[in-house]
Amino acid sequence: MSVEQPRRIVLLRHAKADWGQEADHERPLAERGRQEAPVAGRRLADTGIALDLALCSTAVRTRETWKLAVQEFPQRPRTVYEERVYEASLGELIALLNETPDDVRDLVLIGHNPGVHALADALAGEADGDLLARMNQSGFPTAAFAVLSFEGSWKSVEHGVAKLVDFWTPHS
């Protein structure tokens, strides 16, 4: 694959989680989250992006979100459950993206705020229409996703390298 072909990064925040007695990492989805995750999956499938790789936090709520969302896809991408996504800083998330093999064209990262929102905001050097303003105004709610497009290798992913081409929330 040529590194000149545009690549896409989809950033999906986990769906609404329950606030029980569990440790944060073990929190499951709330009923609303179990309803929103497949809706997000259908909307993401409707974009037509053929995802090659999913990097999913190991937290229960992200794994449950991905399990429900990916059922809506015509083809399931290879999924890696990555401990480093949980509680990752912006720099750690960029470093994870930089490790992606260049045979991966389109990737989805299923994670948490504030990291997912910070990553989308940092990578988006430009945006279609008012997408960046809408994303920042919304605060990147649960089950929302952003799609960013960039050219070059995964090692070149850094601040401002991408264009925000889609942003969706379940309540928009």
SEPA-561648 format. One record per residue (C-alpha): residue number from 1; x, y, z. Coordinates in Angstrom, 2 decimals, padded with zeros to 5 digits. Layout:
BEGIN
{num = NUM&x = X&y = Y&z = Z} .
...
REM end
This chain:
BEGIN
{num = 1&x = 000.00&y = 000.00&z = 000.00} .
{num = 2&x = 001.25&y = 003.45&z = -000.85} .
{num = 3&x = 001.56&y = 005.85&z = 002.05} .
{num = 4&x = 000.18&y = 008.57&z = -000.26} .
{num = 5&x = -003.34&y = 007.09&z = -000.06} .
{num = 6&x = -005.49&y = 008.94&z = 002.47} .
{num = 7&x = -005.92&y = 007.14&z = 005.76} .
{num = 8&x = -008.73&y = 007.56&z = 008.25} .
{num = 9&x = -008.81&y = 007.54&z = 012.02} .
{num = 10&x = -012.18&y = 007.00&z = 013.65} .
{num = 11&x = -012.34&y = 008.00&z = 017.29} .
{num = 12&x = -015.29&y = 006.41&z = 019.08} .
{num = 13&x = -016.09&y = 007.26&z = 022.67} .
{num = 14&x = -017.65&y = 004.45&z = 024.69} .
{num = 15&x = -021.41&y = 004.56&z = 025.17} .
{num = 16&x = -023.08&y = 005.68&z = 028.41} .
{num = 17&x = -021.72&y = 003.74&z = 031.39} .
{num = 18&x = -023.37&y = 002.80&z = 034.65} .
{num = 19&x = -022.25&y = 004.35&z = 037.93} .
{num = 20&x = -022.36&y = 001.32&z = 040.24} .
{num = 21&x = -020.03&y = 000.17&z = 042.97} .
{num = 22&x = -017.45&y = -001.24&z = 040.53} .
{num = 23&x = -013.97&y = 000.13&z = 040.09} .
{num = 24&x = -013.85&y = 002.57&z = 037.15} .
{num = 25&x = -012.19&y = 000.07&z = 034.79} .
{num = 26&x = -014.95&y = -002.48&z = 035.50} .
{num = 27&x = -017.96&y = -000.19&z = 034.96} .
{num = 28&x = -020.45&y = -001.73&z = 032.49} .
{num = 29&x = -022.71&y = 000.08&z = 030.07} .
{num = 30&x = -025.94&y = 001.56&z = 031.35} .
{num = 31&x = -029.19&y = 000.64&z = 029.57} .
{num = 32&x = -028.93&y = 003.86&z = 027.54} .
{num = 33&x = -025.42&y = 002.85&z = 026.50} .
{num = 34&x = -026.61&y = -000.58&z = 025.36} .
{num = 35&x = -029.14&y = 001.20&z = 023.15} .
{num = 36&x = -026.74&y = 003.85&z = 021.81} .
{num = 37&x = -023.79&y = 001.60&z = 020.91} .
{num = 38&x = -025.55&y = -000.25&z = 018.05} .
{num = 39&x = -026.92&y = 003.06&z = 016.75} .
{num = 40&x = -023.37&y = 004.44&z = 016.64} .
{num = 41&x = -022.24&y = 001.23&z = 014.92} .
{num = 42&x = -024.95&y = 001.55&z = 012.25} .
{num = 43&x = -024.10&y = 005.21&z = 011.64} .
{num = 44&x = -020.40&y = 004.38&z = 011.42} .
{num = 45&x = -021.11&y = 001.47&z = 009.04} .
{num = 46&x = -023.15&y = 003.88&z = 006.90} .
{num = 47&x = -020.00&y = 005.98&z = 006.31} .
{num = 48&x = -018.68&y = 003.14&z = 004.15} .
{num = 49&x = -015.29&y = 003.15&z = 005.87} .
{num = 50&x = -013.80&y = -000.35&z = 005.67} .
{num = 51&x = -011.93&y = -000.48&z = 008.95} .
{num = 52&x = -008.76&y = -002.56&z = 008.99} .
{num = 53&x = -008.00&y = -002.36&z = 012.70} .
{num = 54&x = -009.79&y = -001.55&z = 015.96} .
{num = 55&x = -007.80&y = -000.48&z = 019.01} .
{num = 56&x = -010.11&y = -000.82&z = 022.00} .
{num = 57&x = -009.49&y = 000.09&z = 025.63} .
{num = 58&x = -009.64&y = -002.88&z = 027.98} .
{num = 59&x = -012.25&y = -001.18&z = 030.19} .
{num = 60&x = -015.54&y = -003.09&z = 030.38} .
{num = 61&x = -017.61&y = -000.19&z = 028.97} .
{num = 62&x = -015.41&y = 000.19&z = 025.88} .
{num = 63&x = -015.35&y = -003.54&z = 025.18} .
{num = 64&x = -019.15&y = -003.69&z = 025.52} .
{num = 65&x = -019.55&y = -000.64&z = 023.27} .
{num = 66&x = -017.37&y = -002.18&z = 020.59} .
{num = 67&x = -019.08&y = -005.60&z = 020.82} .
{num = 68&x = -022.47&y = -003.95&z = 020.21} .
{num = 69&x = -021.28&y = -001.45&z = 017.58} .
{num = 70&x = -019.24&y = -003.86&z = 015.44} .
{num = 71&x = -022.24&y = -006.17&z = 014.98} .
{num = 72&x = -023.63&y = -003.48&z = 012.65} .
{num = 73&x = -020.59&y = -003.62&z = 010.32} .
{num = 74&x = -020.60&y = -005.61&z = 007.07} .
{num = 75&x = -017.10&y = -006.87&z = 007.94} .
{num = 76&x = -015.46&y = -007.00&z = 011.36} .
{num = 77&x = -011.97&y = -005.47&z = 011.53} .
{num = 78&x = -009.14&y = -007.10&z = 013.43} .
{num = 79&x = -009.53&y = -005.99&z = 017.05} .
{num = 80&x = -006.76&y = -005.41&z = 019.56} .
{num = 81&x = -007.71&y = -004.78&z = 023.18} .
{num = 82&x = -005.07&y = -002.31&z = 024.25} .
{num = 83&x = -004.49&y = -001.53&z = 027.95} .
{num = 84&x = -002.69&y = 001.68&z = 027.07} .
{num = 85&x = -005.89&y = 003.30&z = 025.71} .
{num = 86&x = -007.44&y = 003.34&z = 029.20} .
{num = 87&x = -006.57&y = 006.64&z = 030.95} .
{num = 88&x = -004.15&y = 007.53&z = 028.15} .
{num = 89&x = -002.88&y = 011.06&z = 027.74} .
{num = 90&x = -002.95&y = 012.83&z = 024.40} .
{num = 91&x = 000.73&y = 012.06&z = 023.86} .
{num = 92&x = 000.24&y = 008.39&z = 024.68} .
{num = 93&x = -002.65&y = 008.13&z = 022.20} .
{num = 94&x = -000.58&y = 009.72&z = 019.45} .
{num = 95&x = 002.29&y = 007.34&z = 020.26} .
{num = 96&x = -000.12&y = 004.39&z = 019.94} .
{num = 97&x = -001.26&y = 005.62&z = 016.52} .
{num = 98&x = 002.40&y = 006.03&z = 015.49} .
{num = 99&x = 002.91&y = 002.29&z = 016.16} .
{num = 100&x = 000.25&y = 001.28&z = 013.61} .
{num = 101&x = 001.64&y = -000.77&z = 010.72} .
{num = 102&x = 001.48&y = 000.99&z = 007.36} .
{num = 103&x = -000.60&y = -001.79&z = 005.79} .
{num = 104&x = -003.51&y = -000.46&z = 007.92} .
{num = 105&x = -005.45&y = 002.17&z = 005.99} .
{num = 106&x = -008.41&y = 002.87&z = 008.30} .
{num = 107&x = -008.40&y = 002.46&z = 012.06} .
{num = 108&x = -010.95&y = 002.92&z = 014.84} .
{num = 109&x = -009.88&y = 003.71&z = 018.39} .
{num = 110&x = -012.53&y = 003.03&z = 021.04} .
{num = 111&x = -011.69&y = 004.99&z = 024.16} .
{num = 112&x = -012.54&y = 007.52&z = 026.80} .
{num = 113&x = -012.76&y = 011.22&z = 027.42} .
{num = 114&x = -010.91&y = 013.45&z = 027.89} .
{num = 115&x = -008.38&y = 011.60&z = 025.70} .
{num = 116&x = -010.61&y = 010.90&z = 022.68} .
{num = 117&x = -011.81&y = 014.50&z = 022.46} .
{num = 118&x = -008.30&y = 015.88&z = 023.01} .
{num = 119&x = -006.93&y = 013.61&z = 020.28} .
{num = 120&x = -009.61&y = 014.61&z = 017.76} .
{num = 121&x = -009.07&y = 018.29&z = 018.53} .
{num = 122&x = -005.27&y = 018.03&z = 018.36} .
{num = 123&x = -005.13&y = 016.09&z = 015.10} .
{num = 124&x = -007.70&y = 018.27&z = 013.29} .
{num = 125&x = -005.62&y = 020.92&z = 011.55} .
{num = 126&x = -008.68&y = 021.67&z = 009.44} .
{num = 127&x = -012.30&y = 020.57&z = 009.22} .
{num = 128&x = -015.20&y = 020.33&z = 006.82} .
{num = 129&x = -017.77&y = 023.06&z = 007.46} .
{num = 130&x = -018.56&y = 023.65&z = 011.12} .
{num = 131&x = -017.57&y = 020.15&z = 012.31} .
{num = 132&x = -014.76&y = 021.32&z = 014.58} .
{num = 133&x = -016.96&y = 023.93&z = 016.25} .
{num = 134&x = -019.77&y = 021.37&z = 016.69} .
{num = 135&x = -017.37&y = 018.82&z = 018.15} .
{num = 136&x = -015.91&y = 021.27&z = 020.61} .
{num = 137&x = -019.30&y = 022.67&z = 021.56} .
{num = 138&x = -020.71&y = 019.19&z = 022.25} .
{num = 139&x = -017.82&y = 018.11&z = 024.45} .
{num = 140&x = -017.68&y = 014.73&z = 022.62} .
{num = 141&x = -020.53&y = 012.91&z = 024.40} .
{num = 142&x = -020.79&y = 009.17&z = 024.97} .
{num = 143&x = -021.22&y = 007.03&z = 021.83} .
{num = 144&x = -020.06&y = 009.95&z = 019.63} .
{num = 145&x = -017.43&y = 009.49&z = 016.95} .
{num = 146&x = -015.14&y = 011.66&z = 014.86} .
{num = 147&x = -013.58&y = 010.70&z = 011.52} .
{num = 148&x = -010.26&y = 012.28&z = 010.59} .
{num = 149&x = -008.47&y = 011.88&z = 007.26} .
{num = 150&x = -004.74&y = 012.31&z = 006.69} .
{num = 151&x = -002.04&y = 011.46&z = 004.19} .
{num = 152&x = 001.25&y = 009.83&z = 004.99} .
{num = 153&x = 002.39&y = 007.04&z = 007.26} .
{num = 154&x = 001.13&y = 006.36&z = 010.76} .
{num = 155&x = 004.53&y = 007.46&z = 012.04} .
{num = 156&x = 003.70&y = 010.95&z = 010.72} .
{num = 157&x = 000.56&y = 011.35&z = 012.88} .
{num = 158&x = 001.00&y = 014.49&z = 014.98} .
{num = 159&x = -000.81&y = 017.68&z = 015.93} .
{num = 160&x = -002.65&y = 019.31&z = 013.03} .
{num = 161&x = -001.92&y = 016.57&z = 010.45} .
{num = 162&x = -005.53&y = 015.56&z = 009.77} .
{num = 163&x = -008.82&y = 016.93&z = 008.51} .
{num = 164&x = -012.00&y = 016.36&z = 010.51} .
{num = 165&x = -014.41&y = 014.98&z = 007.89} .
{num = 166&x = -017.27&y = 013.69&z = 010.07} .
{num = 167&x = -018.56&y = 014.09&z = 013.60} .
{num = 168&x = -021.64&y = 012.35&z = 014.91} .
{num = 169&x = -023.39&y = 012.17&z = 018.26} .
{num = 170&x = -026.42&y = 010.08&z = 019.17} .
{num = 171&x = -028.28&y = 013.21&z = 020.29} .
{num = 172&x = -027.66&y = 015.51&z = 017.33} .
REM end
